[in-house]
Amino acid sequence: MDGLENKKTQSNIVIHALSIYIIYNEISKPFYKKLIYTQIY
């Protein structure tokens, strides 16, 4: 039972980290585009 709970917690951490990574990418994409755009022009 304890091993199962541990696995569940681990998968939750992985899912949480993945969602943070995706959100971070979505936020930083326009930011970097803007940064590159302002560097060129």
C-alpha positions as CSV (number, residue, x, y, z in Angstrom):
1,M,0.0,0.0,0.0
2,D,2.8,2.4,0.9
3,G,4.7,1.6,-2.3
4,L,1.5,2.3,-4.3
5,E,1.1,5.7,-2.6
6,N,4.7,6.6,-3.3
7,K,4.3,5.8,-7.0
8,K,1.2,7.9,-7.1
9,T,3.0,10.8,-5.5
10,Q,5.9,10.5,-7.9
11,S,3.6,10.5,-11.0
12,N,1.8,13.6,-9.6
13,I,5.2,15.4,-9.2
14,V,6.0,14.4,-12.8
15,I,2.7,15.7,-14.1
16,H,3.0,18.9,-12.1
17,A,6.6,19.5,-13.4
18,L,5.4,18.8,-17.0
19,S,2.5,21.3,-16.8
20,I,4.9,24.0,-15.3
21,Y,7.3,23.3,-18.1
22,I,4.6,23.6,-20.8
23,I,3.2,26.8,-19.2
24,Y,6.7,28.3,-18.9
25,N,7.4,27.5,-22.6
26,E,4.1,29.1,-23.7
27,I,4.8,32.3,-21.7
28,S,8.5,32.6,-22.7
29,K,7.9,32.0,-26.5
30,P,6.3,35.4,-27.2
31,F,8.8,37.0,-24.8
32,Y,11.7,35.6,-26.7
33,K,10.1,36.5,-30.1
34,K,9.7,40.1,-28.8
35,L,13.3,40.1,-27.5
36,I,14.6,38.9,-30.9
37,Y,12.3,41.3,-32.7
38,T,13.6,44.3,-30.7
39,Q,17.2,43.2,-31.2
40,I,16.8,43.1,-35.0
41,Y,14.8,46.3,-35.4
